[in-house]
């Protein structure tokens, strides 16, 4: 099946951008951080939260703001549901992806395309605490008084074409993701901020149906 990769990337908030690293210093004991991050992530069975997404595009004077709900469930399941200013839905379930708008529903097998598989892995690595296991990026860890920051720099040709950096901001209290900042090579960015997270709630499997 043919697909519009730029559309998928847009849905996954992957645009160009500026860094938000002011006030962060390098983590001294990165080995301990890796262990604690992985351990905390393994305790998360599910996440349900709201999100606010801000796109900064050089071709546009005004920022593009959208809102919605985000769901994660252990077993490689992610649901991103846009509600404002338009309705859009993206669901990842293991190696399958479903995208739905007002006009149609499209289904994809992420294993059939390297770029889609890489995008899928980025999303899941952020939730599972396994970003250090992703060989497509090198990772540097920083901290501020209240947050950790993982700066992921692309190492493969496919990812280098898409991003300059990906920044993952974590809450120091429980390591859950606070913000994702996707930065492309030209200067624009897309920042996704999560709020009111509910951990380990019983989230129905039906939310992650890709058929």
Secondary structure, DSSP 4 states (H G I P E B T S, - for coil): ----HHHHHHHTT--------TT-EE-S-HHHHHHHHHHHHHT--EEEEEEEEEEE-TT-SSPEEEEEEEEEETTTEEEEEEEESS-EEEEEETTEEEEE-SS-EEEEEGGG-HHHHHHHHHHHHHHHT-GGG-TTEEEEEEE-SSEEEEEEEE-SHHHHHH-SEEEEEEETTT--EEEEEEE-SSS-EEEEEEEEEEES----GGGG---
